[in-house]
C-alpha cells in the first residue's frame, strides 16, 4: 500500500479514538460512579469535561498546525491523548478522572484538525482526495454505533477486574499505532511562523463557555447560590466581548463579515440548539435506562444502538435527497427528530419496552442523520472562499461546546426530577420544542439553486 494511504489509516485511527471517547461515557458513566463514587454532577462532567475543552481549542487547533507544523501538532495531540487515556484508566477519584477527561478533550482538539490538513497535502489528486475523505462518513457512523456497544461489552467483560477502565486502556495500542505511523509516514513540515493567533479571543471563548456550563451543572446540587447567577452573567459579558473582539482583532477567530450574514448566523443558531439537544438527550436516555430501569451497561449500549443505526442510514440518503429538497430536507429531519423525541416521552410515560424504545431511537437517529451534514453544508454555502476555513472551524467548535451545554441543561433537568420516567418525559419535550423553534429559524437558510428558481 502506498505511503499516502497509510497516512489516511493513521488519521482515521486518530479520528476513531476521538469518536469513541466522546461517546463511551454516555453508557459508562453510571459504572464509573459506582466504582469511584462522586455526585450526580460527576455524570455530567464525564461528558462535558471532554466536549468543552475540545470545542474551545478546536477554534485554534488548525491555526496552531499552520504556525508550528501539522505533523508536530498531530504528534503532540496523539501522544498527549494517549497519556491522558492512561491517566483516565488509573484514576483514583472522580476529580482525577474528570481532569484527565479535560486533558483528553484539549489534546484531541490539537490532533484532529491536523489530520485533515495533512490529507489535503498528501492527496494531490482531486479524485483520490475525494475517495479519502469519503471514508470518514462510514467510519464515523461505525464508531458512533460501536462506541456505546463497545463500552457495554468491555464493562461486562470486566477483564482482570478492570471494569470501565478497559474503555480507556484500548486507546494505548491505538495511540501507539497513531504515533509510530505519524513518525513513519506523515510528511514533515515546519509551519508558517507568520500565521497569527488571537489569544484574547480564545480566552474569551474559554471563559464564556466555562462560566455558562459550570453553574448549570453544579448549581442544582449547590442550591443555586448567588455565584451561579454571577457566572451566568459573566458568560453573557464574555460572549458579548468576544463578538466585539472579532471586529477589532487583526486575526479574529471568526471572520467578521460572517456575522453580518443572516443565513450564517441562523445556521449557527440552529447548530447550537441541535447539538445541545442531541447531546443532552443521549445522556438522559442512558441515565433513564441505567438508573431508572436498572439496565446493565451492555443492555444500555444495545438499546441506544438504533439511534446510531438511524443516523448511518439517513446519512447515506442525504446526497440523493439534498439536491431535490434543499433546506426543506432540514425540515424533514427536524420532523423525524420531533417524532423520535415524542416517542421517547410516550414510551417513558406509558412504560418502556425494548421494541418501542428501539423504534423511537431509530426514528430519532433518522432525523439526526438528515440534519448534521445538510445543516453544516447549508451554513457554509454562504461563506466566501476566504471565509470557509473560519466558518468551518467555528461550526465544529460550536458542535462540541453546544454538546457540553446540552449535557449541562438536560442533565440538570433529569436530576431535578424525583422519577427517572418523568425526567425523561420532560427532557424529551424540551428537545421536541427545540425542533419546532429550529424549523422556524431554518427558513432563514438559503435554498438550493433549483428551489430558488
C-alpha positions as CSV (number, residue, x, y, z in Angstrom):
1,X,0.0,0.0,0.0
2,X,1.3,3.4,-0.9
3,X,2.6,5.8,1.7
4,X,-0.3,8.3,1.5
5,X,-2.9,5.6,2.1
6,X,-1.1,4.6,5.3
7,X,-1.3,8.3,6.3
8,X,-5.1,8.0,5.8
9,X,-5.2,4.9,8.0
10,X,-3.3,6.8,10.8
11,X,-5.6,9.9,10.6
12,X,-8.7,7.7,10.6
13,X,-7.4,5.8,13.6
14,X,-6.9,9.1,15.4
15,X,-10.4,10.1,14.5
16,X,-11.8,6.8,15.8
17,X,-10.0,7.4,19.1
18,X,-11.7,10.7,19.5
19,X,-15.2,9.5,18.4
20,X,-15.0,6.5,20.8
21,X,-14.0,8.6,23.7
22,X,-16.7,11.2,23.0
23,X,-19.4,8.6,23.1
24,X,-18.5,5.8,25.5
25,X,-19.2,7.9,28.7
26,X,-22.8,8.0,27.7
27,X,-23.0,4.4,28.7
28,X,-20.1,4.1,31.1
29,X,-20.9,7.0,33.4
30,X,-23.1,5.1,36.0
31,X,-20.5,2.3,36.1
32,X,-17.7,4.8,36.7
33,X,-19.7,6.5,39.5
34,X,-20.4,3.1,41.1
35,X,-16.7,2.4,41.1
36,X,-15.2,5.8,42.1
37,X,-18.1,7.5,43.8
38,X,-19.0,11.1,43.0
39,X,-22.1,13.1,42.8
40,X,-24.8,13.3,40.1
41,X,-23.0,16.2,38.6
42,X,-20.0,13.9,38.0
43,X,-22.0,12.0,35.4
44,X,-22.5,15.3,33.5
45,X,-18.8,16.3,33.8
46,X,-17.6,13.0,32.4
47,X,-19.1,14.0,29.1
48,X,-19.0,17.8,29.3
49,X,-15.4,17.7,30.6
50,X,-14.3,16.2,27.3
51,X,-16.5,18.2,24.9
52,X,-16.0,21.7,26.4
53,X,-12.1,21.9,26.0
54,X,-12.3,20.0,22.7
55,X,-14.7,22.7,21.3
56,X,-12.7,25.6,22.8
57,X,-9.3,24.5,21.5
58,X,-10.7,23.3,18.2
59,X,-11.2,27.0,17.4
60,X,-7.4,27.4,17.1
61,X,-6.2,23.9,16.6
62,X,-5.9,24.2,12.8
63,X,-4.1,27.6,13.1
64,X,-1.6,26.2,15.6
65,X,-0.8,23.5,13.0
66,X,-0.4,26.1,10.3
67,X,2.0,28.0,12.5
68,X,4.1,25.2,14.1
69,X,3.7,22.4,11.6
70,X,0.8,19.9,11.2
71,X,2.8,16.7,11.9
72,X,4.3,18.2,15.0
73,X,0.9,19.2,16.4
74,X,-0.6,15.9,15.4
75,X,2.1,14.0,17.3
76,X,1.8,16.3,20.4
77,X,-2.0,15.8,20.3
78,X,-1.8,12.0,19.7
79,X,0.9,11.4,22.4
80,X,-0.9,13.6,24.9
81,X,-4.3,12.0,24.2
82,X,-2.8,8.5,24.7
83,X,-1.2,9.6,28.0
84,X,-4.4,11.2,29.2
85,X,-6.3,8.0,28.4
86,X,-3.8,6.1,30.6
87,X,-4.5,8.7,33.3
88,X,-8.2,8.1,32.9
89,X,-7.7,4.3,33.3
90,X,-5.7,4.7,36.6
91,X,-7.9,7.5,38.1
92,X,-8.4,7.0,41.8
93,X,-11.1,9.7,42.3
94,X,-13.9,11.4,40.3
95,X,-11.9,14.6,40.3
96,X,-8.8,12.9,38.8
97,X,-10.9,11.3,36.1
98,X,-12.7,14.5,35.1
99,X,-9.3,16.3,35.0
100,X,-7.9,13.5,32.7
101,X,-11.1,13.8,30.5
102,X,-10.4,17.6,30.2
103,X,-6.9,16.8,29.1
104,X,-8.2,14.3,26.6
105,X,-10.5,16.8,25.0
106,X,-7.9,19.5,24.8
107,X,-5.3,17.3,23.2
108,X,-7.8,15.7,20.9
109,X,-8.5,19.3,19.6
110,X,-4.9,19.6,18.7
111,X,-4.8,16.2,16.9
112,X,-8.0,16.1,14.8
113,X,-7.6,19.3,12.7
114,X,-4.1,18.5,11.7
115,X,-5.2,15.2,10.1
116,X,-7.5,16.9,7.6
117,X,-4.7,19.4,6.7
118,X,-2.2,16.6,6.2
119,X,-4.5,14.6,4.0
120,X,-5.1,17.6,1.8
121,X,-1.4,17.8,1.3
122,X,-0.7,14.2,0.5
123,X,-3.6,13.5,-1.7
124,X,-3.0,16.0,-4.5
125,X,-5.4,14.4,-7.0
126,X,-9.0,15.6,-6.5
127,X,-10.4,12.2,-7.3
128,X,-8.2,10.4,-4.7
129,X,-8.8,13.1,-2.2
130,X,-12.5,12.7,-2.6
131,X,-12.1,8.9,-2.0
132,X,-10.0,9.5,1.1
133,X,-12.4,12.0,2.7
134,X,-15.5,9.9,1.8
135,X,-14.2,7.2,4.2
136,X,-14.8,9.5,7.2
137,X,-18.6,9.2,6.9
138,X,-18.9,5.4,7.3
139,X,-16.0,5.2,9.8
140,X,-17.7,7.9,11.9
141,X,-21.0,6.1,11.6
142,X,-19.4,2.8,12.7
143,X,-17.7,4.5,15.6
144,X,-20.9,6.1,16.7
145,X,-22.7,2.7,16.6
146,X,-19.8,0.8,18.1
147,X,-18.8,3.3,20.9
148,X,-21.8,2.7,23.3
149,X,-21.8,-1.1,22.5
150,X,-18.1,-1.4,23.0
151,X,-18.4,0.4,26.3
152,X,-21.1,-2.1,27.4
153,X,-19.1,-5.1,26.2
154,X,-15.9,-4.1,28.0
155,X,-17.7,-3.3,31.2
156,X,-19.5,-6.7,31.0
157,X,-16.2,-8.5,30.2
158,X,-14.5,-6.9,33.3
159,X,-11.1,-8.4,32.3
160,X,-8.9,-8.7,35.4
161,X,-11.5,-6.7,37.4
162,X,-10.7,-3.6,35.4
163,X,-14.4,-2.9,34.7
164,X,-14.8,0.5,33.0
165,X,-11.0,1.2,32.9
166,X,-10.7,-1.1,29.9
167,X,-12.5,1.6,27.9
168,X,-9.6,3.9,28.2
169,X,-6.8,1.3,28.0
170,X,-7.8,0.3,24.5
171,X,-6.5,3.7,23.4
172,X,-3.0,2.7,24.4
173,X,-2.4,0.3,21.4
174,X,-4.4,2.5,19.1
175,X,-2.4,5.6,20.2
176,X,0.9,3.8,19.8
177,X,0.0,2.9,16.2
178,X,-1.0,6.5,15.5
179,X,2.2,7.9,17.0
180,X,4.5,5.5,15.2
181,X,2.6,5.7,12.0
182,X,2.8,9.5,12.0
183,X,6.5,9.3,12.6
184,X,6.9,6.8,9.8
185,X,4.6,8.1,7.1
186,X,3.5,11.7,7.7
187,X,5.4,14.3,5.8
188,X,7.3,16.7,8.0
189,X,6.5,20.4,7.7
190,X,7.9,23.4,9.6
191,X,4.8,25.6,9.6
192,X,4.5,29.2,8.8
193,X,5.6,31.5,11.7
194,X,3.7,34.4,10.1
195,X,0.3,32.7,10.8
196,X,-1.3,34.7,13.6
197,X,-3.5,33.7,16.6
198,X,-5.8,35.7,18.8
199,X,-5.0,34.6,22.4
200,X,-7.6,37.1,23.8
201,X,-10.3,35.7,21.6
202,X,-9.6,32.2,22.7
203,X,-9.5,33.3,26.4
204,X,-13.0,34.8,25.9
205,X,-14.3,31.7,24.3
206,X,-12.9,29.5,27.1
207,X,-14.1,31.8,29.9
208,X,-17.6,32.3,28.4
209,X,-18.1,28.6,27.8
210,X,-16.9,27.6,31.3
211,X,-18.9,30.3,33.0
212,X,-22.0,29.1,31.2
213,X,-21.6,25.3,31.7
214,X,-20.2,25.2,35.2
215,X,-23.1,26.8,37.1
216,X,-25.7,24.8,35.0
217,X,-24.1,21.6,36.2
218,X,-23.2,22.5,39.8
219,X,-26.0,24.9,40.5
220,X,-28.7,22.4,41.4
221,X,-26.5,20.5,43.9
222,X,-25.3,23.7,45.4
223,X,-28.8,25.1,45.8
224,X,-28.4,27.8,43.2
225,X,-26.3,30.2,45.3
226,X,-25.5,33.8,44.1
227,X,-22.3,32.8,42.4
228,X,-24.1,30.6,39.9
229,X,-26.1,33.6,38.6
230,X,-23.0,35.8,38.7
231,X,-21.2,33.3,36.5
232,X,-24.1,33.2,34.0
233,X,-23.9,37.0,33.8
234,X,-20.2,36.8,33.3
235,X,-20.7,34.3,30.5
236,X,-23.0,36.7,28.7
237,X,-20.4,39.5,29.1
238,X,-17.6,37.3,27.8
239,X,-19.6,36.3,24.7
240,X,-20.5,40.0,24.1
241,X,-16.9,40.9,24.4
242,X,-15.9,38.1,22.0
243,X,-18.3,39.4,19.4
244,X,-16.8,42.8,19.8
245,X,-13.3,41.4,19.6
246,X,-14.0,39.8,16.2
247,X,-14.4,43.3,14.7
248,X,-11.2,44.7,16.2
249,X,-8.7,41.8,16.1
250,X,-6.1,41.5,13.4
251,X,-6.5,37.7,13.4
252,X,-10.1,37.1,14.5
253,X,-11.4,33.6,15.3
254,X,-14.4,34.2,13.2
255,X,-14.3,36.4,10.1
256,X,-16.4,39.5,11.0
257,X,-18.1,39.5,7.6
258,X,-19.8,36.2,8.5
259,X,-21.6,37.8,11.5
260,X,-23.2,40.2,9.1
261,X,-24.7,37.3,7.0
262,X,-28.2,36.4,8.4
263,X,-28.2,32.8,6.9
264,X,-24.8,32.1,8.6
265,X,-26.0,33.4,12.0
266,X,-29.3,31.4,11.6
267,X,-27.4,28.2,10.7
268,X,-25.1,28.7,13.7
269,X,-28.1,29.2,16.0
270,X,-29.7,26.0,14.7
271,X,-26.5,24.2,15.2
272,X,-26.3,25.3,18.9
273,X,-29.8,24.1,19.6
274,X,-29.5,20.9,17.6
275,X,-26.2,19.7,19.1
276,X,-27.2,20.7,22.6
277,X,-30.5,18.8,22.2
278,X,-28.9,15.6,20.7
279,X,-26.0,15.6,23.2
280,X,-28.2,16.1,26.2
281,X,-30.9,13.6,25.0
282,X,-28.3,10.8,24.7
283,X,-27.2,11.4,28.2
284,X,-30.6,11.3,29.8
285,X,-31.6,8.3,27.7
286,X,-28.7,6.4,29.2
287,X,-29.4,7.6,32.7
288,X,-33.1,6.6,32.3
289,X,-32.1,3.1,31.2
290,X,-29.5,2.5,33.8
291,X,-30.7,4.4,36.8
292,X,-34.5,4.1,36.1
293,X,-34.8,0.7,34.6
294,X,-31.5,-0.8,36.0
295,X,-30.3,-1.9,32.6
296,X,-26.7,-3.2,32.5
297,X,-24.1,-1.1,30.6
298,X,-24.2,-3.7,27.7
299,X,-28.0,-3.7,27.6
300,X,-27.9,0.1,27.5
301,X,-25.4,0.2,24.7
302,X,-27.5,-2.1,22.6
303,X,-30.7,-0.2,23.4
304,X,-29.1,3.0,22.2
305,X,-27.6,1.5,19.1
306,X,-30.8,2.1,16.9
307,X,-30.1,5.9,17.2
308,X,-26.7,5.5,15.6
309,X,-28.1,3.0,13.0
310,X,-30.7,5.6,12.0
311,X,-28.0,8.2,11.6
312,X,-25.9,5.9,9.4
313,X,-28.9,5.0,7.2
314,X,-30.2,8.5,6.6
315,X,-26.7,9.9,6.1
316,X,-26.4,7.7,3.1
317,X,-29.7,9.1,1.7
318,X,-28.6,12.8,2.0
319,X,-26.6,13.0,-1.3
320,X,-29.7,12.0,-3.2
321,X,-32.3,14.0,-1.3
322,X,-30.4,17.2,-0.7
323,X,-30.4,18.5,-4.4
324,X,-34.1,17.8,-4.6
325,X,-35.3,19.2,-1.3
326,X,-32.8,21.9,-0.4
327,X,-33.3,23.4,3.0
328,X,-36.6,21.5,3.3
329,X,-34.5,18.4,3.9
330,X,-33.8,20.0,7.3
331,X,-37.5,20.3,8.0
332,X,-37.9,16.6,7.2
333,X,-35.0,15.8,9.6
334,X,-36.5,18.1,12.3
335,X,-39.9,16.4,11.9
336,X,-38.3,13.0,12.3
337,X,-36.3,14.1,15.4
338,X,-39.5,15.7,16.8
339,X,-41.4,12.3,16.4
340,X,-38.5,10.5,17.9
341,X,-38.4,12.7,21.0
342,X,-42.2,12.5,21.4
343,X,-41.8,8.7,21.0
344,X,-39.3,8.6,23.9
345,X,-41.7,10.7,26.0
346,X,-44.6,8.3,25.3
347,X,-42.5,5.2,25.9
348,X,-41.3,6.6,29.3
349,X,-44.8,7.7,30.4
350,X,-46.6,4.5,29.3
351,X,-44.0,2.0,30.4
352,X,-41.0,1.1,28.2
353,X,-40.3,-2.0,26.1
354,X,-37.2,-2.7,24.2
355,X,-39.1,-2.7,20.8
356,X,-40.8,0.6,21.4
357,X,-37.7,2.2,22.7
358,X,-35.7,1.0,19.7
359,X,-38.4,2.3,17.3
360,X,-38.2,5.8,18.9
361,X,-34.4,5.6,18.8
362,X,-34.4,4.7,15.1
363,X,-36.7,7.5,14.1
364,X,-34.7,10.0,16.2
365,X,-31.5,8.8,14.5
366,X,-33.0,9.0,11.0
367,X,-33.8,12.6,11.8
368,X,-30.4,13.4,13.1
369,X,-28.7,11.9,10.0
370,X,-30.8,14.2,7.8
371,X,-29.7,17.2,9.9
372,X,-26.0,17.0,10.7
373,X,-24.4,17.2,7.2
374,X,-27.0,19.3,5.4
375,X,-27.1,21.9,8.2
376,X,-23.3,22.3,8.0
377,X,-23.3,22.4,4.2
378,X,-26.1,24.9,4.1
379,X,-24.5,27.2,6.6
380,X,-21.1,27.0,4.9
381,X,-22.7,27.7,1.5
382,X,-23.0,31.4,2.3
383,X,-19.3,31.8,3.2
384,X,-16.9,33.3,0.6
385,X,-13.9,31.1,-0.4
386,X,-11.6,33.1,2.0
387,X,-14.2,32.6,4.8
388,X,-14.7,28.9,4.6
389,X,-11.9,27.9,7.0
390,X,-13.0,30.3,9.7
391,X,-16.7,29.3,9.2
392,X,-15.9,25.5,9.3
393,X,-13.7,25.8,12.4
394,X,-16.4,27.8,14.2
395,X,-19.2,25.3,13.4
396,X,-17.1,22.4,14.5
397,X,-16.3,24.2,17.8
398,X,-19.9,25.2,18.3
399,X,-20.9,21.5,17.9
400,X,-18.7,20.5,20.8
401,X,-19.5,23.4,23.1
402,X,-23.2,23.0,22.4
403,X,-22.9,19.3,23.3
404,X,-21.4,20.3,26.7
405,X,-24.2,22.8,27.2
406,X,-26.9,20.3,26.4
407,X,-25.4,17.8,28.8
408,X,-25.4,20.5,31.5
409,X,-29.0,21.7,30.8
410,X,-30.8,18.3,30.2
411,X,-28.7,16.5,32.8
412,X,-29.8,19.1,35.4
413,X,-33.4,18.7,34.3
414,X,-33.1,14.9,34.7
415,X,-31.6,15.0,38.2
416,X,-34.0,17.7,39.4
417,X,-36.9,15.3,38.9
418,X,-37.8,12.7,41.6
419,X,-38.7,10.0,39.0
420,X,-36.5,8.9,36.0
421,X,-39.5,8.4,33.8
422,X,-40.9,11.8,34.5
423,X,-37.4,13.3,33.9
424,X,-37.1,11.7,30.5
425,X,-40.6,12.9,29.5
426,X,-39.6,16.5,30.5
427,X,-36.2,16.3,28.7
428,X,-37.8,14.8,25.6
429,X,-40.4,17.5,25.5
430,X,-37.7,20.1,25.7
431,X,-36.0,18.6,22.7
432,X,-39.3,18.4,20.8
433,X,-39.9,22.1,21.5
434,X,-36.4,23.0,20.3
435,X,-37.2,21.1,17.0
436,X,-40.2,23.4,16.4
437,X,-38.1,26.5,17.1
438,X,-35.4,25.3,14.8
439,X,-37.9,24.7,12.0
440,X,-38.7,28.4,12.0
441,X,-35.1,29.5,12.0
442,X,-34.3,27.2,9.1
443,X,-36.4,29.4,6.9
444,X,-33.6,32.0,7.0
445,X,-31.1,29.5,5.5
446,X,-30.5,29.6,1.7
447,X,-32.4,27.3,-0.6
448,X,-30.7,25.3,-3.4
449,X,-30.5,26.9,-6.9
450,X,-33.2,24.6,-8.0
451,X,-35.6,25.7,-5.2
452,X,-34.6,29.3,-5.6
453,X,-35.6,29.1,-9.3
